[in-house]
Amino acid sequence: MVKDFFCGCVSGWAQVFCMLPLENIKLKVVSKPEEYNQGYIHAFKKTVAEEGLLSFYKGMLMPLLGVGAQVSLQFGTV
């Protein structure tokens, strides 16, 4: 039972680690079209050049806690 909750939590964290950079790029393309008007690859390259690779993971604590708890409960109860 504890193993199920733990595995759910880890899978939720993996989801956040994979999806957060893509969400950040999407947000930049949608919210600042005049700066990132050449598409997602351009937005990725510009972000890495200006802010660095770790900037994709800014603000990750709250999604980790929320999604980790949610998926943990889903795994544990099912």
N, C-alpha and C positions, 0 to 999 in steps of 0.2 A: 504494500500500500504506500509506504513512504517512498519507495523507488519510483512509483508512478508519478507522484507529485514532483519529485526531483527531476525526473526525465521531462515532464511537462514544462517545468521552469526553464530548463536548459534549452529546450526546443523553442520556447518563446524568446529567450535571449538571442538565439541564433537568427530567428526571424527579424528581430530588431537590428542586429548587426548587418544583415544583408539588405534590408529595405531602407534604412535610414539615409544612406548616401543617395539612393535613387530618389527618395522623397525630397531631399534638400535640393537636388538638381532640378527636379520638376518645379519646386517652389520658386527657384530663381528664374527659370524660363517663363513661368506664368506671371510672376509679380514684377519683373523688370525686363519686359520684352525689348526695350530700346538698347539695353546692354548685352543681352544674351539672345539676339535675334537670329543667330545662325544655327540654332538647334542644340540638342542635348550634348553632343560631343564637344562642341565649342564651349558650352557652359561648363562642362567637366574640366576641360583644359584650362580655361580662364580661372576657374576656382582654385585649381591646384597651383597655378602660377602665382596667383595673388595671395591666397590664404594658406596654402599648404594642404597636404593630404589629410591631416588630422582634423581639418575644419569640417569635414563631412560628418563627424561624430560629435559635434557640439550639441549640448542639450540632450544627451542620450540617457541620463539617469532616470528621469521620470518614465519614459517609454519602457526602459528595462524593468522597472518595478511594476508598472501596470500590466504590460503584456506577459511578463513572467508569472505574475499572480494569476492572471486570467487563464492562461494556457495550462498552468499547473492544476488549477481547479477542474478544467475540462478533462485533462488526462486522468486525474485522480478519481473523478466521479464516474467516468465512462469506463 
